[in-house]
Amino acid sequence: MAERDLIEHIRRLAARSTPPWLEVGIGDDAAVARLPGGARIVATCDMVIEGVHFQPGAPPAAIGRKAVARALSDLAAMAARPLCALTAVNFGAQKDTEWMKDLTDALWRACAQFGAPLVGGDIAGSAGPICVTVTAIGLPGPAGIVRRSGARPGDRVCVTGALGGSISGGRHLRFTPRLREAIQLAERFDIHAMIDVSDGLSTDLLHIAEESGVGMELEAEAIPVHPDALAGGGGGDPVRRALEDGEDYELVFCTCERDATEAARTGVLGTPVSIIGRVRRGRRSLIVWPDGRRQTLKATGWEHLKS
């Protein structure tokens, strides 16, 4: 079963009984729940698995930091502020006391660094791979929640930073979630839809398209390609690597032409912003290559359940 098919199955299950306090459920980067009294919390969980998100032998400090940063990147995609975090660690076959202490220390430090103090969790061991799960709890940012489902025809598609080559360049273990950038973007501009790039630009942008009921048109020449995609291991066309590699944890967002132009002119907190396309009517999404070829944009990024 493909990952997308399983998610659709889960969404059908969720639709059978939606609690009245759930404001945002399956289909976004995080859930949003209304509490008694009117307050709202934003909640997400994410995991990093040995052999998938990091390779055997990776430093425990890097594993712990990535696990926290990965979950908090989902809050950034909603323009939410971190409140706290919980972690569950399966140490696998790892029995070295100092290694286990180093991992838990890293989780603690990362949570403190990003303003999401660690307040609880669970530990276990097994014969399987090491797995770290982080549940991140946040609050809506000053400008409110930004979802995937608000993109409008005529919007411009923008992205922070540069894409591609994250794994070959090692950035997948040392990125900083765009929490501050997301909040400032939402405060300065009317951001209609946003997502973080974890599975690859093509896949994640099409999540916005699907949830918003629109199509996308990307300009291949405008996609900012990271130097890591131009050199080192991985090979392949750099633009395709920017579309497919994933693990960039940059923000892709849709806003009106005026705000997109201003965001690209000024950047955000020292991070460049690039306009890479537009939102179109209908459901078909395209990529336009420098020679004028127009191809259907397909989700060619990471697929967890691919056989």
C-alpha positions as a Markdown table, in Angstrom:
| # | Residue | x | y | z |
|---|---|---|---|---|
| 1 | Met | 0.0 | 0.0 | 0.0 |
| 2 | Ala | 1.3 | 3.5 | -0.9 |
| 3 | Glu | 1.7 | 6.0 | 1.9 |
| 4 | Arg | -0.9 | 8.3 | 0.3 |
| 5 | Asp | -3.4 | 5.4 | 0.2 |
| 6 | Leu | -2.9 | 4.6 | 3.8 |
| 7 | Ile | -3.3 | 8.2 | 4.8 |
| 8 | Glu | -6.6 | 8.4 | 2.9 |
| 9 | His | -7.8 | 5.3 | 4.8 |
| 10 | Ile | -6.9 | 7.0 | 8.1 |
| 11 | Arg | -8.8 | 10.1 | 7.0 |
| 12 | Arg | -11.9 | 8.0 | 6.3 |
| 13 | Leu | -11.7 | 6.5 | 9.7 |
| 14 | Ala | -11.3 | 10.0 | 11.3 |
| 15 | Ala | -14.3 | 11.3 | 9.4 |
| 16 | Arg | -16.6 | 8.8 | 11.1 |
| 17 | Ser | -16.4 | 10.7 | 14.4 |
| 18 | Thr | -14.8 | 14.1 | 14.6 |
| 19 | Pro | -14.8 | 15.5 | 18.2 |
| 20 | Pro | -16.4 | 19.0 | 18.5 |
| 21 | Trp | -13.2 | 20.5 | 19.9 |
| 22 | Leu | -11.0 | 19.5 | 16.9 |
| 23 | Glu | -10.4 | 22.5 | 14.7 |
| 24 | Val | -7.8 | 20.9 | 12.4 |
| 25 | Gly | -7.3 | 17.2 | 12.0 |
| 26 | Ile | -5.8 | 14.8 | 9.5 |
| 27 | Gly | -4.4 | 16.4 | 6.4 |
| 28 | Asp | -2.2 | 19.2 | 7.8 |
| 29 | Asp | 1.2 | 19.5 | 9.4 |
| 30 | Ala | -0.3 | 19.5 | 12.9 |
| 31 | Ala | -3.7 | 19.1 | 14.6 |
| 32 | Val | -5.3 | 22.1 | 16.3 |
| 33 | Ala | -7.6 | 21.6 | 19.3 |
| 34 | Arg | -9.8 | 24.1 | 21.1 |
| 35 | Leu | -9.6 | 23.9 | 24.9 |
| 36 | Pro | -12.3 | 24.8 | 27.4 |
| 37 | Gly | -12.2 | 28.6 | 27.7 |
| 38 | Gly | -11.4 | 29.1 | 24.0 |
| 39 | Ala | -7.6 | 28.6 | 24.0 |
| 40 | Arg | -6.1 | 26.5 | 21.2 |
| 41 | Ile | -3.2 | 24.1 | 21.1 |
| 42 | Val | -1.3 | 22.9 | 18.1 |
| 43 | Ala | 0.0 | 19.3 | 18.3 |
| 44 | Thr | 2.2 | 17.1 | 16.1 |
| 45 | Cys | 4.4 | 14.0 | 16.5 |
| 46 | Asp | 7.3 | 12.8 | 14.3 |
| 47 | Met | 9.9 | 10.1 | 14.4 |
| 48 | Val | 13.4 | 9.5 | 13.3 |
| 49 | Ile | 14.4 | 5.9 | 12.6 |
| 50 | Glu | 17.9 | 4.4 | 12.2 |
| 51 | Gly | 18.5 | 3.4 | 8.6 |
| 52 | Val | 15.9 | 5.9 | 7.3 |
| 53 | His | 16.4 | 9.3 | 8.8 |
| 54 | Phe | 20.0 | 8.7 | 10.0 |
| 55 | Gln | 22.5 | 6.0 | 9.4 |
| 56 | Pro | 24.0 | 3.6 | 11.9 |
| 57 | Gly | 26.9 | 5.2 | 13.6 |
| 58 | Ala | 25.5 | 8.7 | 13.5 |
| 59 | Pro | 26.4 | 10.7 | 16.7 |
| 60 | Pro | 23.7 | 10.6 | 19.4 |
| 61 | Ala | 23.9 | 14.3 | 19.7 |
| 62 | Ala | 23.0 | 14.8 | 16.0 |
| 63 | Ile | 20.2 | 12.2 | 16.3 |
| 64 | Gly | 18.6 | 13.9 | 19.3 |
| 65 | Arg | 18.8 | 17.3 | 17.8 |
| 66 | Lys | 17.3 | 16.2 | 14.5 |
| 67 | Ala | 14.4 | 14.4 | 16.2 |
| 68 | Val | 13.4 | 17.6 | 18.0 |
| 69 | Ala | 14.0 | 19.9 | 15.1 |
| 70 | Arg | 12.0 | 17.7 | 12.7 |
| 71 | Ala | 8.9 | 17.8 | 14.9 |
| 72 | Leu | 9.2 | 21.5 | 15.5 |
| 73 | Ser | 9.4 | 22.1 | 11.8 |
| 74 | Asp | 5.8 | 20.9 | 11.6 |
| 75 | Leu | 4.8 | 23.7 | 14.0 |
| 76 | Ala | 6.7 | 26.1 | 11.9 |
| 77 | Ala | 4.7 | 25.0 | 8.9 |
| 78 | Met | 1.6 | 26.2 | 10.8 |
| 79 | Ala | 3.2 | 29.4 | 12.0 |
| 80 | Ala | 2.8 | 28.2 | 15.5 |
| 81 | Arg | 5.0 | 28.9 | 18.6 |
| 82 | Pro | 6.4 | 25.9 | 20.5 |
| 83 | Leu | 5.2 | 25.3 | 24.1 |
| 84 | Cys | 6.7 | 22.0 | 25.1 |
| 85 | Ala | 7.7 | 18.5 | 23.9 |
| 86 | Leu | 7.5 | 14.9 | 24.9 |
| 87 | Thr | 9.8 | 12.2 | 23.6 |
| 88 | Ala | 9.7 | 8.4 | 23.3 |
| 89 | Val | 13.0 | 6.6 | 22.6 |
| 90 | Asn | 13.5 | 3.0 | 21.5 |
| 91 | Phe | 17.2 | 2.5 | 22.0 |
| 92 | Gly | 17.1 | -0.6 | 19.9 |
| 93 | Ala | 20.0 | -2.9 | 20.6 |
| 94 | Gln | 22.1 | 0.0 | 21.9 |
| 95 | Lys | 23.3 | -0.8 | 25.5 |
| 96 | Asp | 26.1 | 1.7 | 25.9 |
| 97 | Thr | 25.3 | 3.8 | 28.9 |
| 98 | Glu | 27.2 | 6.9 | 27.8 |
| 99 | Trp | 25.7 | 6.7 | 24.3 |
| 100 | Met | 22.2 | 6.6 | 25.8 |
| 101 | Lys | 23.0 | 9.5 | 28.1 |
| 102 | Asp | 24.4 | 11.5 | 25.2 |
| 103 | Leu | 21.1 | 11.0 | 23.2 |
| 104 | Thr | 18.9 | 12.0 | 26.1 |
| 105 | Asp | 21.1 | 15.0 | 26.8 |
| 106 | Ala | 20.8 | 16.1 | 23.2 |
| 107 | Leu | 17.1 | 15.8 | 23.3 |
| 108 | Trp | 17.0 | 18.0 | 26.4 |
| 109 | Arg | 19.3 | 20.6 | 24.9 |
| 110 | Ala | 17.5 | 20.8 | 21.6 |
| 111 | Cys | 14.1 | 21.2 | 23.3 |
| 112 | Ala | 15.5 | 24.0 | 25.5 |
| 113 | Gln | 17.3 | 25.7 | 22.5 |
| 114 | Phe | 14.1 | 25.9 | 20.4 |
| 115 | Gly | 11.8 | 27.0 | 23.3 |
| 116 | Ala | 10.0 | 23.7 | 23.7 |
| 117 | Pro | 11.0 | 22.4 | 27.2 |
| 118 | Leu | 11.0 | 18.6 | 27.5 |
| 119 | Val | 8.2 | 17.6 | 29.9 |
| 120 | Gly | 7.9 | 13.8 | 29.7 |
| 121 | Gly | 8.1 | 10.7 | 27.5 |
| 122 | Asp | 9.0 | 7.0 | 27.5 |
| 123 | Ile | 12.0 | 4.8 | 26.9 |
| 124 | Ala | 12.3 | 1.2 | 25.6 |
| 125 | Gly | 14.7 | -1.2 | 24.1 |
| 126 | Ser | 14.3 | -3.9 | 21.5 |
| 127 | Ala | 16.2 | -5.9 | 18.9 |
| 128 | Gly | 15.1 | -3.5 | 16.2 |
| 129 | Pro | 16.5 | -0.1 | 15.0 |
| 130 | Ile | 16.9 | 2.9 | 17.2 |
| 131 | Cys | 13.8 | 5.1 | 16.9 |
| 132 | Val | 13.1 | 8.5 | 18.5 |
| 133 | Thr | 9.6 | 10.0 | 18.5 |
| 134 | Val | 8.9 | 13.6 | 19.5 |
| 135 | Thr | 5.5 | 15.0 | 20.2 |
| 136 | Ala | 5.6 | 18.8 | 20.0 |
| 137 | Ile | 2.9 | 21.0 | 21.5 |
| 138 | Gly | 2.5 | 24.6 | 20.4 |
| 139 | Leu | 0.3 | 27.6 | 20.5 |
| 140 | Pro | -1.0 | 29.6 | 17.5 |
| 141 | Gly | 1.4 | 32.4 | 16.5 |
| 142 | Pro | 0.4 | 36.1 | 16.7 |
| 143 | Ala | -1.0 | 36.0 | 13.2 |
| 144 | Gly | -2.9 | 32.7 | 13.8 |
| 145 | Ile | -2.7 | 29.3 | 12.2 |
| 146 | Val | -1.6 | 28.8 | 8.6 |
| 147 | Arg | -2.9 | 25.7 | 6.9 |
| 148 | Arg | -2.1 | 23.8 | 3.7 |
| 149 | Ser | -5.6 | 24.4 | 2.3 |
| 150 | Gly | -5.8 | 28.1 | 1.6 |
| 151 | Ala | -3.9 | 28.5 | -1.7 |
| 152 | Arg | -5.8 | 30.6 | -4.2 |
| 153 | Pro | -5.5 | 30.8 | -8.0 |
| 154 | Gly | -3.2 | 33.7 | -8.9 |
| 155 | Asp | -1.1 | 33.3 | -5.7 |
| 156 | Arg | 2.6 | 33.1 | -6.1 |
| 157 | Val | 4.6 | 30.1 | -4.7 |
| 158 | Cys | 7.6 | 31.1 | -2.6 |
| 159 | Val | 10.3 | 29.1 | -0.8 |
| 160 | Thr | 12.8 | 30.1 | 1.9 |
| 161 | Gly | 16.5 | 29.2 | 1.5 |
| 162 | Ala | 17.7 | 26.6 | -1.0 |
| 163 | Leu | 16.9 | 23.0 | -1.8 |
| 164 | Gly | 18.5 | 19.7 | -2.6 |
| 165 | Gly | 21.5 | 17.7 | -1.4 |
| 166 | Ser | 20.6 | 17.8 | 2.2 |
| 167 | Ile | 21.5 | 14.2 | 3.0 |
| 168 | Ser | 24.7 | 14.1 | 0.9 |
| 169 | Gly | 25.8 | 17.4 | 2.4 |
| 170 | Gly | 24.8 | 16.4 | 6.0 |
| 171 | Arg | 22.3 | 19.3 | 6.5 |
| 172 | His | 19.6 | 16.8 | 7.4 |
| 173 | Leu | 21.3 | 16.3 | 10.7 |
| 174 | Arg | 22.0 | 20.0 | 11.6 |
| 175 | Phe | 19.1 | 22.1 | 10.2 |
| 176 | Thr | 17.3 | 24.6 | 12.3 |
| 177 | Pro | 13.5 | 24.6 | 12.0 |
| 178 | Arg | 12.2 | 27.8 | 10.5 |
| 179 | Leu | 10.1 | 28.7 | 13.6 |
| 180 | Arg | 11.0 | 32.4 | 13.8 |
| 181 | Glu | 10.9 | 32.9 | 10.0 |
| 182 | Ala | 7.4 | 31.4 | 9.8 |
| 183 | Ile | 6.0 | 33.6 | 12.5 |
| 184 | Gln | 7.5 | 36.7 | 11.0 |
| 185 | Leu | 6.2 | 35.8 | 7.5 |
| 186 | Ala | 2.7 | 35.3 | 8.8 |
| 187 | Glu | 2.9 | 38.6 | 10.7 |
| 188 | Arg | 4.2 | 40.6 | 7.7 |
| 189 | Phe | 2.2 | 39.0 | 4.9 |
| 190 | Asp | -1.1 | 37.4 | 4.2 |
| 191 | Ile | 0.1 | 33.8 | 3.9 |
| 192 | His | -2.6 | 31.7 | 2.4 |
| 193 | Ala | -1.0 | 28.2 | 2.7 |
| 194 | Met | 2.3 | 26.8 | 3.9 |
| 195 | Ile | 4.2 | 23.6 | 4.4 |
| 196 | Asp | 7.7 | 22.5 | 5.3 |
| 197 | Val | 9.8 | 20.6 | 2.8 |
| 198 | Ser | 10.5 | 17.3 | 4.4 |
| 199 | Asp | 9.7 | 14.8 | 1.6 |
| 200 | Gly | 10.8 | 16.9 | -1.3 |
| 201 | Leu | 9.5 | 20.1 | -3.0 |
| 202 | Ser | 7.5 | 18.3 | -5.6 |
| 203 | Thr | 5.7 | 16.0 | -3.1 |
| 204 | Asp | 5.1 | 18.7 | -0.4 |
| 205 | Leu | 3.9 | 21.4 | -2.8 |
| 206 | Leu | 1.4 | 18.9 | -4.3 |
| 207 | His | 0.1 | 18.4 | -0.7 |
| 208 | Ile | -0.8 | 22.1 | -0.7 |
| 209 | Ala | -2.4 | 21.7 | -4.2 |
| 210 | Glu | -4.5 | 18.7 | -3.1 |
| 211 | Glu | -5.7 | 20.3 | 0.1 |
| 212 | Ser | -6.5 | 23.6 | -1.6 |
| 213 | Gly | -8.2 | 22.1 | -4.6 |
| 214 | Val | -5.8 | 23.9 | -7.0 |
| 215 | Gly | -3.0 | 23.3 | -9.4 |
| 216 | Met | 0.6 | 24.6 | -9.3 |
| 217 | Glu | 2.9 | 25.8 | -12.0 |
| 218 | Leu | 6.6 | 25.8 | -11.1 |
| 219 | Glu | 9.4 | 27.6 | -13.0 |
| 220 | Ala | 12.3 | 25.2 | -12.9 |
| 221 | Glu | 14.8 | 28.0 | -13.5 |
| 222 | Ala | 13.5 | 29.9 | -10.4 |
| 223 | Ile | 14.0 | 27.0 | -7.9 |
| 224 | Pro | 16.9 | 27.9 | -5.6 |
| 225 | Val | 19.3 | 25.0 | -5.7 |
| 226 | His | 21.6 | 24.4 | -2.7 |
| 227 | Pro | 25.3 | 24.1 | -3.4 |
| 228 | Asp | 25.1 | 20.6 | -1.8 |
| 229 | Ala | 23.0 | 19.5 | -4.8 |
| 230 | Leu | 25.6 | 20.8 | -7.2 |
| 231 | Ala | 28.5 | 18.9 | -5.8 |
| 232 | Gly | 29.4 | 15.9 | -3.7 |
| 233 | Gly | 27.5 | 12.6 | -3.7 |
| 234 | Gly | 24.1 | 12.0 | -5.2 |
| 235 | Gly | 24.6 | 12.9 | -8.8 |
| 236 | Gly | 21.7 | 13.7 | -11.0 |
| 237 | Asp | 20.3 | 17.0 | -12.3 |
| 238 | Pro | 20.5 | 19.6 | -9.5 |
| 239 | Val | 17.0 | 20.9 | -10.2 |
| 240 | Arg | 15.5 | 17.4 | -10.0 |
| 241 | Arg | 17.4 | 16.9 | -6.7 |
| 242 | Ala | 15.8 | 20.1 | -5.4 |
| 243 | Leu | 12.4 | 18.7 | -6.4 |
| 244 | Glu | 13.0 | 15.2 | -5.0 |
| 245 | Asp | 15.7 | 14.9 | -2.3 |
| 246 | Gly | 13.7 | 16.2 | 0.7 |
| 247 | Glu | 15.0 | 16.7 | 4.3 |
| 248 | Asp | 15.5 | 20.5 | 3.5 |
| 249 | Tyr | 13.0 | 21.7 | 6.1 |
| 250 | Glu | 12.6 | 25.0 | 4.3 |
| 251 | Leu | 9.1 | 26.6 | 4.1 |
| 252 | Val | 7.0 | 26.7 | 0.9 |
| 253 | Phe | 4.2 | 29.2 | 1.0 |
| 254 | Cys | 1.5 | 30.8 | -1.2 |
| 255 | Thr | 0.6 | 34.5 | -1.0 |
| 256 | Cys | -0.6 | 37.2 | -3.3 |
| 257 | Glu | 1.8 | 38.7 | -5.9 |
| 258 | Arg | 2.4 | 41.9 | -4.0 |
| 259 | Asp | 3.4 | 40.2 | -0.8 |
| 260 | Ala | 5.4 | 37.6 | -2.6 |
| 261 | Thr | 7.4 | 40.3 | -4.4 |
| 262 | Glu | 8.0 | 42.1 | -1.1 |
| 263 | Ala | 9.1 | 38.9 | 0.7 |
| 264 | Ala | 11.5 | 38.1 | -2.2 |
| 265 | Arg | 12.9 | 41.6 | -2.0 |
| 266 | Thr | 13.6 | 41.6 | 1.7 |
| 267 | Gly | 13.9 | 38.0 | 2.7 |
| 268 | Val | 13.0 | 37.0 | 6.2 |
| 269 | Leu | 15.4 | 37.3 | 9.2 |
| 270 | Gly | 18.4 | 37.1 | 6.9 |
| 271 | Thr | 17.0 | 34.1 | 4.9 |
| 272 | Pro | 16.4 | 34.6 | 1.2 |
| 273 | Val | 12.9 | 34.1 | -0.2 |
| 274 | Ser | 12.4 | 33.0 | -3.9 |
| 275 | Ile | 9.3 | 33.1 | -6.0 |
| 276 | Ile | 9.3 | 29.8 | -7.8 |
| 277 | Gly | 5.8 | 29.6 | -9.5 |
| 278 | Arg | 2.2 | 30.4 | -9.2 |
| 279 | Val | -1.1 | 28.8 | -8.2 |
| 280 | Arg | -3.4 | 27.9 | -11.1 |
| 281 | Arg | -7.1 | 27.0 | -11.5 |
| 282 | Gly | -8.0 | 23.4 | -11.9 |
| 283 | Arg | -6.2 | 20.4 | -10.5 |
| 284 | Arg | -3.4 | 19.9 | -13.0 |
| 285 | Ser | 0.1 | 20.9 | -11.8 |
| 286 | Leu | 3.0 | 21.7 | -14.2 |
| 287 | Ile | 6.7 | 22.4 | -14.2 |
| 288 | Val | 8.1 | 24.7 | -16.9 |
| 289 | Trp | 11.7 | 24.0 | -17.9 |
| 290 | Pro | 14.1 | 26.7 | -19.2 |
| 291 | Asp | 13.7 | 25.4 | -22.8 |
| 292 | Gly | 9.9 | 26.0 | -22.6 |
| 293 | Arg | 8.8 | 22.4 | -22.1 |
| 294 | Arg | 5.8 | 22.0 | -19.9 |
| 295 | Gln | 5.5 | 18.7 | -18.0 |
| 296 | Thr | 3.1 | 17.4 | -15.4 |
| 297 | Leu | 4.5 | 18.0 | -12.0 |
| 298 | Lys | 4.5 | 14.6 | -10.2 |
| 299 | Ala | 5.2 | 13.8 | -6.5 |
| 300 | Thr | 8.8 | 12.4 | -6.9 |
| 301 | Gly | 10.0 | 12.9 | -3.4 |
| 302 | Trp | 10.4 | 10.5 | -0.5 |
| 303 | Glu | 7.8 | 7.7 | -0.2 |
| 304 | His | 7.9 | 5.8 | 3.1 |
| 305 | Leu | 5.9 | 2.8 | 2.1 |
| 306 | Lys | 7.3 | 2.4 | -1.4 |
| 307 | Ser | 7.9 | -1.3 | -2.1 |
